[in-house]
Amino acid sequence: MKTVLLAAVSVVALASSSFAQPATQSPTGNLEKLSSFQSTGTAEPRPVAQEGRRADAIRKNLEKIKLPAGFKVDLYAIVPDARHMAVGPNAGVVFVGTRKNNVYAVTDRDKDRVADEVKQFAPSVSFKIPNGVCFSRDGVLYVAEQNRVLQFPAAEFFYEGPDVAAFVVAKQGDLIPPTEESYNHTARVCRIGADNKLYIALGQPFNVPPKDKLDLFKRAGIGGVVRMDQDGKNHEVYATGIRNSVGMDFNPGDKTLWFTDNQVDGMGDDQPPGELNRIANAGQNFGFPYYGGGTVRTVEYKDDPVPAGVIGPQAEMDPHAADLGMMFYTGRMFPQTYQGGIFSAQHGSWNRTKPVGARVMFTPLKPDGTADKPQVFAEGWLTENGEYLGRPVDVAMLPDGSLLVSDDTAGAIYRISYEGR
């Protein structure tokens, strides 16, 4: 333990010289203090209650969830507004983003695969839509907000107190032009690639953007994926032609970046399809807004020529199911059938006359590394009468190979494990 703590302290000490520069802009001045390792005087937040009527009701609802034989689902934690998750590479602490103004730290201290404590992470930091959370391989936590990116070195070892080492990667207003900030499609997601760069998906704010916005959006990477060094330098647009991706992950086999994309609304119940995509090379265009999803042309751009070299989706999903978080399964708990494949969360439709989604999907890969046919893995959060008992947002893997599923409607994280043999 002493060695681990010393290593963590060394990481934080290194941050002062080799990580992003200390913040100079903060309404409270807290970021500047935290980057200088000074106390802010913030009080310790109260833990979120994990038992009681609410937890009992969620467990009752989980009895309705259908899974393949040998699998079971349990309540892992009560986490308000739980969205995207990042599992710490050292201690397995789960950090959870939201579309509001909090990030949560979820701890299973006795390793019984049920959270013992859930509390606000870095309460002295004023977050704005901190949906995207991701870890580097050496344990640095990144938080991608609507228009800012922060990093927290050794977050797993210093999250216990209200003050944690914090640094700015992209200051407020540097991720997208401030004039393009919107209340729509603001949830960012992030990943660290094999090149050690930080990748962030930037949803564009419109259902279909007006033509006078296209050049600006392309230059800024809005409606695409951008990447940068982990200190924020060398910011560049990596991919374009994406409507609103709120889920991505790297294939550990060939290192390609895969992402989900949400299709255009208002084109009917059964079109266009949702998408699962693969970026093989920098600079690729995935067809939006000329295509609303799949090969379905948008009304607004139906007479415009499609740019050359547009890349089609690897797999098409049910229209309007709202495909969000995704991950490649690298664990060994689940049967061989699932190893190396993709789990993804469908949030569920909001504007379909007959709702669809609110489930976890699994997409196997073919021997050549392309996607096979998606299949339902876990469902039951959407009842037959169209009521949502919950709405899955993201999937993540615990060190033991079990699968976590976040739900921002129920305010919970579920754990799916395999016990069949």
C-alpha positions, -999 to +999 in steps of 0.1 A: +000+000+000+028+024+009+044+019-025+011+025-043+005+058-024+040+070-031+035+062-068+003+082-068+019+111-051+047+110-077+020+112-105+005+143-089+039+159-084+046+152-121+014+169-130+027+203-120+054+201-146+042+178-174+004+180-175-018+208-188-012+243-175-030+255-143-063+272-149-065+309-150-102+313-155-127+301-129-156+321-113-146+308-079-108+306-083-110+269-072-094+254-102-064+277-099-060+267-062-064+230-070-038+231-097-014+246-072-024+219-046-040+245-023-071+238-002-104+255-012-121+250+021-149+231+005-169+208+028-170+171+024-201+161+004-227+138+019-227+102+005-258+093-016-281+069+002-278+034-012-307+017+006-343+025+012-375+027-007-359+039-040-333+011-040-360-015-033-382-002-062-353-004-086-345-039-076-381-048-081-380-034-116-349-054-124-369-086-120-385-077-153-352-076-172-347-104-197-311-117-203-296-147-221-294-179-200-267-178-173-267-140-169-282-120-140-286-083-133-284-066-099-284-030-086-248-019-083-253+017-071-278+046-067-262+074-087-283+105-095-285+113-132-260+086-141-246+089-176-212+079-189-188+059-168-150+055-165-136+026-144-103+034-128-074+012-140-059+008-106-085+005-079-117+000-100-134+032-087-161+041-111-164+078-121-198+088-134-206+119-155-240+136-158-257+161-181-261+184-151-233+198-130-220+168-109-195+140-114-198+111-089-172+086-075-186+051-069-166+028-045-169-009-038-146-011-008-152-047+001-153-059-035-186-077-031-196-062-064-221-038-048-211-001-042-205+008-006-202+046-012-214+071-038-204+107-034-198+138-055-164+140-070-143+172-069-172+192-053-150+224-053-150+224-091-179+241-109-188+217-138-210+224-167-225+192-183-196+169-174-210+140-193-178+126-208-154+108-185-124+086-195-091+073-182-056+072-197-037+040-192-016+056-165-046+066-144-054+102-154-091+110-154-104+133-181-137+151-179-152+165-212-177+191-205-199+210-230-171+234-239-141+226-216-119+197-208-103+190-174-079+164-162-074+149-127-041+130-122-043+101-098-081+106-093-085+071-079-062+079-050-072+115-043-110+115-047-117+108-011-115+145-001-133+174-016-101+189-030-083+170-058-055+180-082-071+195-113-057+209-145-073+224-176-067+207-210-090+229-230-102+261-213-139+272-214-147+282-249-118+264-266-135+231-274-160+247-297-166+284-307-186+299-278-211+313-303-221+277-312-229+266-276-264+252-274-288+234-250-291+206-276-267+177-282-243+189-255-232+156-240-196+149-250-178+115-247-140+109-247-115+081-251-076+079-251-062+062-282-032+040-287-014+071-299-020+085-264-041+113-278-075+124-263-104+119-287-137+138-281-170+135-300-188+168-306-225+166-314-238+194-336-268+212-321-294+210-349-317+182-361-303+191-395-279+221-397-285+250-420-261+252-449-245+284-438-232+265-407-214+237-426-180+253-432-177+265-396-188+232-382-163+213-404-134+236-393-143+232-356-151+195-357-187+201-346-206+171-359-174+150-357-146+138-336-116+159-326-083+148-311-055+165-292-025+157-271-033+150-234-021+185-225-045+201-251-019+209-277-022+199-314-060+201-314-073+188-348-104+175-365-102+137-368-135+128-385-166+146-398-201+139-411-214+128-378-247+140-364-245+134-326-223+106-313-226+099-276-207+067-275-173+055-288-145+031-281-113+018-296-111-018-309-082-032-289-074-055-319-068-031-348-069+002-328-097+016-349-122+040-333-159+029-334-188+051-325-226+052-323-245+080-340-281+092-335-301+097-367-323+126-379-357+131-362-390+138-378-387+115-408-412+089-396-412+059-372-392+036-394-365+057-409-337+066-408-317+038-390-293+044-361-257+037-368-226+019-355-196+032-373-158+026-377-131+051-383-102+035-401-083+066-410-081+103-401-101+126-422-130+103-430-165+117-436-196+097-425-222+114-446-243+137-424-262+159-432-266+145-467-277+113-451-299+113-421-289+077-411-278+048-433-285+057-469-317+077-462-313+112-477-323+142-456-351+164-470-329+195-465-299+181-485-316+157-509-307+177-540-271+184-529-243+161-542-228+138-515-191+144-509-168+118-524-156+089-503-184+090-477-182+061-453-213+040-446-221+025-412-208-009-400-243-018-387-277-002-387-298-001-356-336+003-351-347+038-361-349+063-331-337+038-305-311+064-294-279+044-294-255+060-269-226+045-249-206+015-263-175-006-255-155-035-267-158-064-243-123-074-232-132-095-202-132-132-196-163-136-173-187-138-202-187-168-226-164-168-257-193-157-279-192-122-263-154-118-260-141-091-284-176-080-294-194-047-288-219-039-261-240-007-265-268+011-247-300+022-263-316+051-244-350+046-261-370+067-285-387+100-275-407+108-307-418+074-321-455+066-320-445+031-307-414+035-285-384+013-290-351+008-273-342+011-235-320-020-238-285-032-241-274-045-275-245-068-285-228-067-319-204-095-327-175-089-351-168-110-381-134-127-386-123-098-409-130-073-380-162-058-395-196-058-376-220-087-377-257-084-371-267-065-338-288-085-313-307-077-281-288-086-250-308-071-221-343-057-223-373-050-202-369-013-192-396-004-217-429-020-208-455-033-233-477-002-226-448+021-235-437+031-200-400+035-193-389+018-161-354+031-169-333+043-198-298+028-203-271+053-212-237+037-211-218+004-206-185-002-188-166-032-176-154-039-140-121-056-135-138-089-129-153-088-164-189-080-153-208-053-172-221-020-157-250-003-172-259+033-163-294+047-163-301+084-160-338+081-156-338+057-127-306+073-114-288+040-110-260+017-122-267-020-128-242-049-128-247-078-152-227-109-144-225-144-158-229-175-136-238-202-161-213-228-169 
